[in-house]
Every structure is written in C-alpha cells, then in structure tokens.
C-alpha cells in the first residue's frame, strides 16, 4: 500500500469527484462532469450521497482526503469485526489485497459496501429483518451492486419491504435536493468518456466488450448470473448467500474496476487452500496477479485474459461452495 501511494501520480485520483460533489450536492452532475483541471470526473452515485459528504467540503482538500482514507480504513476494520464468518482469513486477505491498495491509492469507497453487507447480516441473524433490509437499501448509493446484494434478503417479506422503503426514501430525497438528477445521471452513463477502457474492467463487461454485440452479450451474461445467484442465495445460509452475492455483484456489474475486487474477499477467503483446485482458484483470485495483468496489459488480449481468468476462478469457487453445502446436507455413506 505504501508503494502504491508513493508512486501514484497526483493526477490519477478519484477523490476529486467526491470532494467536488460534496461542495455542490444540489448540482452534483454538472459540477463533477466539468471536472477539475479539464479532467472528466463522472459522479456515479446518487445526489443524496453527495449531501452526506458535505462535511468533507468544509475542510481543505489535503485534510479532507486524509480523513476520507482513514474513514475507509475504519470501514474495512469494522467489516472484519462485524463479519459473522471466519474473521482471520478475511482479515489476512484484506491485508495483502491489491484491490485494497489500489482503492486507497485512488480514494475509492468500495470498502463501505463490505461494511454494509456485514451489518445487514448481523441484523438478519438477530431477527431484525426490516432493519436488515433498510441497511441493504443504503447500497442505492452504489446502485450497480444493489440488485445482487438484495437477492439473499428477498426470502423475507419484511426485509424486502425494508429494501423497497429505504431505496424509495433515498430517491425521494434525491429529487428534493436535485429535481432533474435522473436525466443528468443518464447523460453521464451515456458519455463516451465514462468507459475509456472497458477491457480493464474485471467482470463480464470486459468479456462482452470483445464480442460482436457487446450490449446483448452483457445482458445475457448478467441475466444468467442473477438467475444463478437466485438459486444459490435462496437456499444458502445468509452469510454464504451474501458472500456469493458480493462476488456476483462484482463480476456482473456494468462498471467495475480493480479497486472493486475487494468484494471477492468474503467468498474467496473462505475457500482459499492449496489442498484442492477450487482452493487454488480462490488463492489466485486473492493474489495480485490477475489484477496486475488487467492493469498492466499492453495489448487487448492480455487485458482480456486477466479479466477472463478472474471471472473463471470466481465461478469455480462459487460452484465449489454450492457442492460443499450439498455434501454437508446430504452426506454419502461412510
């Protein structure tokens, strides 16, 4: 992490978008899209998130960025403390995770997604299903992950109601502070500068971009992954269902980069092992190698290879997790 922070160019940073949005929560898309110093800084969150970040705008930029990074580090630490599965492998995976280092270098906020997921599991296990749903609804701020993360909680009507109510309340607040935000948001999604390097993404979006009809290919892949997740998550313990949903939320997202790879940690850390092929696939997904191949690939095929290997290894571990649960439920003869 020290090397990443020390060698990164100051111009390569995502925090300016957060800082600028916090300064103008009522006109967030116009201000961030104009950029700082001529750079395109797309705001891919909802306006209510910018409103919450307003305290950072009251601070000098350097201080705000430092506090922002400390906040993300605290979120990751709290995630480990709240995680209801085995904490030790998750903590170790976080400490040697290249996506975590890259996220700190860029000032990205994906760590908050892990914290929200862990908090929702805790509420669920305490039979606070409605509150668990409200917690999941917070992920509307990073809406590309919301749909997949909601699926494990839809088995409870109270949780589903909490998700619907929480999302509706956030959207209503967005309209209150910026009435025309939907049109501006869609304009950002259609901007050519939004995805300058789709092959550098780490999910099926990069694979689809190499096919003749990328939009259709992505839609088919997304639908298949959501159907698979529904079958996995509705029959699994809530911890396993959320771990699977985090992984599928990542590889099915239309917009995700290396720093979002932290979402793979809850699933891969559980099964990482040198004792079998799925365990080795999990170790590969946790290692810096596939992410470095994606980032440093100088050719189209090299970058595509890194994403394909990461998607394949994640799917291998997901299938292994399903097979392991079946073996536990229906053990064979001694």
N, C-alpha and C positions, 0 to 999 in steps of 0.2 A: 504494500500500500504506500509506503514511503517513497519507493522508486516511482510509482505511478504519479504521485502528487508532485514529486520533484522534477520529473522530466516532461510533464504535460505543458503544452503551450497555453498561455493565459487566454488566447482567443478560442480555444477548444473548451467550451464550458456551457452547461445548460442552466446554471443558476440565474444568469441574467433574465431569462424568461420568467422565472418565479418572482424575482425581485421587481421587475417591471410590472408584472401583473398585480402584485401586491400594492404597487403605487397607484394603480388605476383599476380598481375592482369593478367599476361601472362601465368601463370601456376597454375591457381586457384584450379583446382580439385585435382591435385597431392599433393599440399601443405595442403589443408584442410582435405583431406581424411587421410593423415598420422597422423593428429591430433596433439594435444598438450598434452604432458604427457601420450601418449598412448591412449587417448580418440578418438573415431570416431566422426569427426565433418563434416558431409556432407554439401557441398555447393550446395544448391538447387536453386540458382539464375543463371543468365547468366553472362558471363565474363564482359560485359560492366558495370554491376552494381558494380563489384569489382573495376573496373577502376575509377568509380565516387567516391568511398570511399577512394581513396588514401590519401587524406589529413589526415584522421584518423591515418594512418600508420606512419605519421611523428611525432605523439605525443606519450608520454609514455602511457602504457596500461591503467592505472587507470584514467588518464585525458581523454583519448580517450573515455573510457566507460561512464564517467560522461557527456561529451559533447554529446555523442550518445543518452543518455537518455533524455537530455534536448531537443535535436532535435526532438525526438519522441513526447515529451510533447508539443512542439510548433506545430508540425504537427496536433495533436489532437485539440489544441486550434484553429488553422486556419480552421480545418474542421468545427468546430462549427460556426465560423464566416462566412464561405462561404456557409454553408448548406442552401438551399433555402426553406426548410420546417420549421416547428416549432422548434426553437433552444432550448427553455427551457427544454422540456422533453429529448431531445438528450443530452444536457449538464449534466442534472441530472443523466441520465443513465450511462454516461461515468464516472461520479464521484463515483458511487457505483458499478461499473462493476468489477467483479472478473477477467475476462479475461484481462482487462486493467492492473490490479495489477500484474497478473501473467506475462503479457508481459513485464512490467517494470522489474520484478524480473529476467527474463531471457534475457532481452535486445533484444526482438524481434521487428520486424519492420512493423507489420500489420497495425499500425496507418497510414502509408503512403498510404495504399490502400484507406482508407476513405477520405483522403485529395485529392487524385487524382480524386476520384468519385465526390466529391463536386465541384472541379474545372471544371470538364467536364460538369456537369450540368449547371454551371454558364455560360460557353462559349456557350452551346447549347441554353440557353434562350436568349442570346444576338445575336442569329443567326450566330454565328461563328462555323458552323458545322464542317468544315475541321479542325479547331484548336481543337474542342472538340474530334474529332477522334484521332488526334495526342496525345492529353492528355491521352485518354484511352489506347493508344498504349504503354505508359510508363509502364503499368502493365505487359508487357512482362518480367520484372524483377521477377515477381512472377506469373509465367505463368499458374499455376493451377487455378488462378482466372480470367485470361484474357478472356477466351471464354465466360463465363457467363456475365461478365461486358460489353462485346462488344455488346451483343444482343440488348439492348434497343436503341443503337445508329445506328443499321443497317437499320433503317427506312429511313435514309438519305444517299443518294449515296455519298455526299461529306464527311460525317462523316466516312462512310465505307472506302472511299479512304484514308482518313487520318489515320485510323487504320492500313490499309494494308501497307501504305508507312512508317508509324512510326515503325511498327514491322520489316519490311524489312530492314530499316536503322539500327536498333539496331542489328539485326542478322548479317548484313554485317560488322558492326564494331566489333562484337564478333569474326568473322572469321579473321579479320585483326589483332587483338591482340593475339588470340589463335586459330590457324587454325584447330587443331584437337579437338576442345572443345566438339563437338556433341558426339563423341564416348566416351569421358570421362564422359560426363553428363549422357549418357545412362547407363554406368557402375555403376554410383552412384545409379541410380534408381533401378538397379537390385541387389544392395548389400543387403545381408541379415540383416546387422546391421542398415539399414535405418529405418525399421519399427519394432522395438523390441516389441512394444505393440500396435498392430492395434486396440485392443478393447478400448484403451484410446483415440482414435480419436472421433470427435464429430459429424460426419456425417454418411452417408450411408455406408462409408467404414467399420466402426466398425460393423454395422449390417451385411454386406455382409461377413465379416471375420468369422462369426459364422455359415455360411451356408455351405453345402457340396461343392459347386463350387463357391468359393468367387469371382473369376475373372469374371465369367459370370453374377453372381448376381449383382456385382457392375456395369458392363457395361449396363445391362438392367435398373438399377435404375438411372444411370447417364443419359441415353438417355431419359427416361421418364421425369426426372426433367428438362432437357433442352427443351423438347417439351412443357412442361407446362409453362416454363419461356417465351418461344417464344410467346405463346398465351397471357400471362399476359402483357408482356412488350411492344408488338407492338400495344396494344390498350389502354395503360395507359399513363397518363402524365409522362413526363420524370423523375420527382422526384420519383413517385411511381414505375416506371419501374426500376430505379436504386436501390431503396431500396429493391425491390424484387430480383433483380439480385445479390445484395450483399449477401442476405440470402441464395439464392440457390447456389451461388458460394461456400459458406461455406459448406453446407450440402452435396453438390455433389463432393467436392474436393477429390482427391485420397490421399491427405496427408494434414491433418489439425489437430491441437491440441487445447487445451483450450484457449491459447492466441489468436487464430484466431476468437474466439467468439465475438470479438468487431464488426465484420461485421454484426451481427444480430441487432445491436442497432438502425440504422435508421428505420428499419421496426417495430421492437417490441416497441420502444419508442412511436411511433405514435399511436398505438392501445392499449397500456397498460392501464388497467382500472379494477376497481372492479365491474363494472356495468354489465358485461356480461362474458360468458365463454371464448370467444376469447381474451378479455381483460385480464382475469386472466391467460390464457395460455401465453400471452405476458409478464406479470409480472413474471411468473415462469421462462421463458427463460431469463429474465434480472437478476434474482436473482442469488446469488452464489450457490444455492442448486444443480442444475443439474451438474454444473462443479465440485463441490466438490465430488459428487457421482462418477463421472468419474475418478477423480484423486485419490480418497482415497478408491475406491472399491477394496477390497482384494480378491474377487472372480470374476470369469469370468462373472457370471450372473449379479453381482452388477454393474460392469463397463458397461456391455451391456445395462442395464436398464437405466443408466444415459443418454447414447447416444440416445437410442430409445425415451425417454421422450422428449429430446431436439428437435429431428427431428420431432416428432409428434406435439409438441406445435408450432413449426415454421410453419409447413404445415397448422395447424388450423388457424393461424393468416394470412397466405398468402391467404387462401380461403376466410376468412372474408374480407380481403381487396378487393378481386375481387367482392364479393357480395355487399360490400358497394358502390363501384363505379357503379355497375349496378343499385342499388337503386337510386343513385343520377341522373343517366342518364334517367332512366325510372321510375319516382315516381308513386306509386299507387294512387288510388282515395283517396280523403280526407275523 
